[in-house]
Amino acid sequence: MVSLNFIIDEKGNKKAVILPIEVYKEILEKLEELEEIKAYDEAKASTDEVVPFELAVKEIEDSRKF
């Protein structure tokens, strides 16, 4: 179990938490992973047209020639 310290206000209400930096870094890594999973799930569920990468690059390059 991680040792947490809380910052409380004058009424004893918890307002913030202090935790070891390693725990904070682990939380950030897990949050980033969850965000990537969410983005993947949204992309898979999308009905948008899929354009192959090579074609997208070609279209961008062609549009810059004008």
N, CA, C and O of each residue as an XYZ file, in Angstrom:
264
protein
N       0.850     -1.185      0.000
C       0.000      0.000      0.000
C       0.889      1.239      0.000
O       1.889      1.305      0.714
N       0.510      2.199     -0.799
C       1.251      3.443     -0.928
C       0.854      4.375      0.206
O      -0.317      4.474      0.572
N       1.842      5.046      0.745
C       1.584      6.017      1.806
C       1.217      7.354      1.174
O       2.015      7.949      0.449
N       0.008      7.819      1.454
C      -0.467      9.087      0.921
C      -0.613     10.099      2.040
O      -0.974      9.755      3.166
N      -0.333     11.333      1.720
C      -0.555     12.432      2.656
C      -1.564     13.373      2.037
O      -1.495     13.678      0.846
N      -2.495     13.828      2.841
C      -3.540     14.709      2.345
C      -3.354     16.118      2.868
O      -2.903     16.326      3.994
N      -3.707     17.073      2.040
C      -3.768     18.467      2.459
C      -5.237     18.738      2.732
O      -6.101     18.499      1.888
N      -5.494     19.237      3.913
C      -6.880     19.485      4.310
C      -7.094     20.964      4.590
O      -6.157     21.693      4.915
N      -8.345     21.393      4.457
C      -8.660     22.783      4.766
C      -8.960     22.917      6.252
O      -8.857     21.956      7.014
N      -9.327     24.117      6.641
C      -9.566     24.386      8.058
C     -10.746     23.599      8.623
O     -10.875     23.475      9.841
N     -11.605     23.069      7.760
C     -12.750     22.270      8.212
C     -12.453     20.768      8.180
O     -13.314     19.951      8.509
N     -11.243     20.418      7.786
C     -10.864     19.015      7.739
C     -11.205     18.310      6.437
O     -11.078     17.090      6.340
N     -11.637     19.067      5.439
C     -11.957     18.488      4.136
C     -10.678     18.262      3.330
O      -9.819     19.140      3.255
N     -10.564     17.082      2.732
C      -9.397     16.782      1.905
C      -9.454     17.633      0.642
O     -10.462     17.641     -0.065
N      -8.364     18.350      0.362
C      -8.299     19.238     -0.797
C      -7.253     18.804     -1.817
O      -7.360     19.147     -2.995
N      -6.253     18.063     -1.385
C      -5.184     17.627     -2.281
C      -4.509     16.409     -1.665
O      -4.704     16.086     -0.493
N      -3.716     15.749     -2.487
C      -2.995     14.574     -2.014
C      -1.530     14.690     -2.420
O      -1.207     15.194     -3.495
N      -0.672     14.225     -1.563
C       0.761     14.169     -1.848
C       1.118     12.688     -1.934
O       0.842     11.913     -1.018
N       1.734     12.311     -3.050
C       2.114     10.922     -3.221
C       3.520     10.857     -3.785
O       4.006     11.831     -4.359
N       4.177      9.715     -3.625
C       5.538      9.576     -4.140
C       5.579      9.797     -5.656
O       4.642      9.434     -6.367
N       6.660     10.388     -6.137
C       6.790     10.720     -7.550
C       6.683      9.480     -8.431
O       6.132      9.557     -9.529
N       7.190      8.356     -7.980
C       7.106      7.127     -8.774
C       5.657      6.688     -8.955
O       5.285      6.207    -10.025
N       4.850      6.847     -7.935
C       3.426      6.514     -8.038
C       2.757      7.466     -9.021
O       1.932      7.048     -9.833
N       3.112      8.737     -8.947
C       2.566      9.736     -9.870
C       2.912      9.380    -11.316
O       2.057      9.454    -12.199
N       4.166      8.996    -11.556
C       4.600      8.629    -12.906
C       3.845      7.400    -13.410
O       3.457      7.344    -14.577
N       3.637      6.421    -12.538
C       2.878      5.226    -12.918
C       1.446      5.594    -13.296
O       0.904      5.072    -14.270
N       0.843      6.482    -12.532
C      -0.521      6.926    -12.822
C      -0.567      7.612    -14.182
O      -1.477      7.360    -14.971
N       0.410      8.479    -14.465
C       0.451      9.156    -15.765
C       0.594      8.167    -16.915
O      -0.074      8.306    -17.940
N       1.457      7.172    -16.752
C       1.652      6.163    -17.796
C       0.362      5.397    -18.060
O      -0.003      5.158    -19.211
N      -0.325      5.015    -16.989
C      -1.583      4.278    -17.143
C      -2.652      5.156    -17.782
O      -3.448      4.677    -18.589
N      -2.675      6.428    -17.428
C      -3.636      7.353    -18.024
C      -3.376      7.509    -19.520
O      -4.314      7.504    -20.318
N      -2.109      7.648    -19.901
C      -1.762      7.759    -21.319
C      -2.183      6.505    -22.079
O      -2.701      6.589    -23.193
N      -1.957      5.348    -21.472
C      -2.350      4.095    -22.115
C      -3.870      4.032    -22.294
O      -4.356      3.609    -23.343
N      -4.609      4.448    -21.280
C      -6.069      4.458    -21.387
C      -6.546      5.423    -22.468
O      -7.503      5.129    -23.185
N      -5.880      6.576    -22.587
C      -6.242      7.537    -23.632
C      -5.985      6.954    -25.017
O      -6.771      7.168    -25.940
N      -4.882      6.215    -25.164
C      -4.577      5.574    -26.443
C      -5.615      4.506    -26.773
O      -6.037      4.385    -27.924
N      -6.026      3.738    -25.780
C      -7.056      2.717    -25.988
C      -8.367      3.372    -26.397
O      -9.053      2.890    -27.299
N      -8.713      4.461    -25.738
C      -9.952      5.173    -26.069
C      -9.897      5.695    -27.508
O     -10.868      5.563    -28.254
N      -8.768      6.285    -27.897
C      -8.621      6.804    -29.260
C      -8.718      5.668    -30.276
O      -9.338      5.827    -31.327
N      -8.116      4.541    -29.970
C      -8.183      3.380    -30.860
C      -9.626      2.904    -31.008
O     -10.099      2.668    -32.119
N     -10.317      2.764    -29.880
C     -11.711      2.315    -29.915
C     -12.584      3.273    -30.724
O     -13.448      2.837    -31.486
N     -12.359      4.575    -30.557
C     -13.132      5.565    -31.310
C     -12.834      5.466    -32.805
O     -13.739      5.582    -33.631
N     -11.570      5.251    -33.145
C     -11.193      5.126    -34.555
C     -11.808      3.871    -35.170
O     -12.288      3.908    -36.303
N     -11.799      2.773    -34.441
C     -12.382      1.531    -34.947
C     -13.885      1.662    -35.144
O     -14.441      1.081    -36.076
N     -14.546      2.419    -34.277
C     -15.998      2.577    -34.354
C     -16.414      3.609    -35.401
O     -17.585      3.683    -35.773
N     -15.465      4.395    -35.870
C     -15.760      5.466    -36.819
C     -16.184      4.907    -38.175
O     -15.718      3.857    -38.616
N     -17.073      5.638    -38.807
C     -17.495      5.265    -40.159
C     -16.824      6.157    -41.202
O     -17.201      6.140    -42.374
N     -15.828      6.935    -40.771
C     -15.099      7.803    -41.697
C     -14.368      6.963    -42.746
O     -14.022      5.804    -42.516
N     -14.146      7.581    -43.894
C     -13.422      6.918    -44.970
C     -11.970      6.697    -44.554
O     -11.328      7.589    -43.998
N     -11.473      5.517    -44.827
C     -10.082      5.192    -44.519
C      -9.251      5.450    -45.769
O      -9.564      4.958    -46.853
N      -8.173      6.240    -45.596
C      -7.277      6.553    -46.706
C      -5.914      5.961    -46.373
O      -5.356      6.263    -45.319
N      -5.368      5.126    -47.249
C      -4.037      4.574    -47.000
C      -3.010      5.699    -46.834
O      -3.103      6.737    -47.490
N      -2.050      5.485    -45.967
C      -1.052      6.497    -45.644
C      -0.353      7.018    -46.893
O      -0.211      8.228    -47.070
N       0.081      6.110    -47.757
C       0.817      6.510    -48.954
C      -0.029      7.424    -49.843
O       0.480      8.395    -50.403
N      -1.315      7.110    -49.969
C      -2.209      7.933    -50.776
C      -2.399      9.307    -50.133
O      -2.434     10.321    -50.830
N      -2.522      9.337    -48.818
C      -2.681     10.614    -48.123
C      -1.457     11.494    -48.336
O      -1.593     12.690    -48.591
N      -0.263     10.915    -48.234
C       0.974     11.671    -48.449
C       1.019     12.191    -49.879
O       1.369     13.348    -50.108
N       0.670     11.345    -50.840
C       0.676     11.758    -52.247
C      -0.293     12.912    -52.475
O       0.044     13.877    -53.160
N      -1.491     12.822    -51.908
C      -2.475     13.892    -52.075
C      -1.979     15.205    -51.467
O      -2.193     16.275    -52.038
N      -1.327     15.126    -50.329
C      -0.783     16.335    -49.691
C       0.321     16.926    -50.556
O       0.351     18.134    -50.794
N       1.230     16.073    -51.027
C       2.326     16.556    -51.873
C       1.799     17.159    -53.170
O       2.287     18.196    -53.619
N       0.806     16.513    -53.771
C       0.221     17.034    -55.010
C      -0.446     18.386    -54.777
O      -0.374     19.266    -55.636
N      -1.087     18.559    -53.638
C      -1.776     19.830    -53.360
C      -0.786     20.968    -53.122
O      -1.146     22.134    -53.283
N       0.439     20.659    -52.748
C       1.461     21.686    -52.506
C       2.110     22.170    -53.804
O       2.786     23.199    -53.805
N       1.921     21.459    -54.884
C       2.556     21.805    -56.156
C       1.887     22.993    -56.822
O       2.465     23.600    -57.725
N       0.686     23.334    -56.396
C      -0.047     24.441    -57.023
C       0.347     25.757    -56.472
O      -0.179     26.786    -56.896
